[in-house]
Amino acid sequence: MLNRINKVLGFFHGTANVLKKFGVKSHVMDVGCGAGLFILNLSRYFQKMTFHGIDISSEAIDMAN
């Protein structure tokens, strides 16, 4: 559901447009990543970039792993 909201509101495309300006070997950090779905979806489009997610919730990190 959150992934769909991100797409409708343009967060995904806005972020993707910014990432296109960086090199393919860049590292991207998602602070407050929750279950990691946003960076998981981005990683499908930017396969050579490295994505890292951090969250204060250990349950969220467990889901992201």
Summary of the structure (lengths in Angstrom):
residues: 65
radius of gyration: 11.8
end to end distance: 19.1
largest distance: 33.0
contacts: 162
relative contact order: 0.21
helix: 51%
strand: 15%
